Amino acid sequence: MLSTFSWFFLSVKGRISRQEFSLGFFGLVLVDMLVIRIGVRLDPGPRYYDSSPPADDLSVLRLLLMLSLWPFAAILVKRLHDLNVSGWWALTILAIPHLAAALHVKYWIPYLALVATLSVLPGSKGDNRFGRDPLARAGI
């Protein structure tokens, strides 16, 4: 159980199906929302009504959110592997804020479109260079 959990959230090797991607991604979003909800109460950060400038230190909340980036990346890379695409294409996600600004849309709309696309596109059938078919692994 622990090895499957660590493989799913920490490893970039292998492939995951559409369902595994969707459940993992939205599960991590829910965990991040919970971390933010609790973290704001524990560490409110800079108060803008103070006359002093905000501190440049890393708060616990920011640290936890930065740590959650790796599981998001691992899930994204494995889903790209299922589409028989190199995981290095996950770096294109860094261009999304610039794309959103160029298109004059809210920043979250391209992210949502990307997640929706990866959630509905079927993976490559059979084994590929990144591993076994996750549907064959599940016996479907």
Residue pairs with C-beta under 8 A, 6 or more apart in sequence:
7 13
7 14
8 16
8 20
8 24
8 74
8 75
9 24
9 28
9 70
9 71
9 74
9 75
10 70
10 71
10 74
11 74
11 78
12 73
12 74
12 77
12 78
12 87
13 78
13 130
13 131
14 78
14 81
14 130
14 131
15 78
15 79
15 81
15 82
15 123
15 128
15 130
15 131
15 132
15 133
15 134
16 24
16 75
16 78
16 79
16 82
16 134
17 82
17 123
17 134
17 135
17 138
18 79
18 118
18 119
18 120
18 121
18 122
18 123
20 134
21 75
21 78
21 79
21 82
21 118
21 119
22 115
22 119
24 71
24 75
25 72
25 75
25 76
25 115
25 119
28 68
28 71
28 72
28 75
31 68
32 65
32 68
35 61
35 64
35 65
35 68
36 61
36 65
39 59
39 60
39 61
39 64
40 61
42 60
42 61
43 59
43 60
43 61
45 54
45 59
45 61
46 53
46 54
46 55
58 66
73 90
76 87
76 90
76 93
76 118
77 87
77 90
78 87
79 118
80 86
80 87
80 89
80 90
80 118
81 87
81 128
81 130
81 131
82 123
82 124
82 130
82 134
83 118
83 121
83 123
83 124
84 123
84 124
84 128
84 129
84 130
93 111
93 114
96 107
96 110
96 111
96 114
97 107
99 110
100 106
100 107
100 109
100 110
101 107
103 110
123 133
123 134
123 135
124 133
125 133
126 133
126 136
127 133
127 136
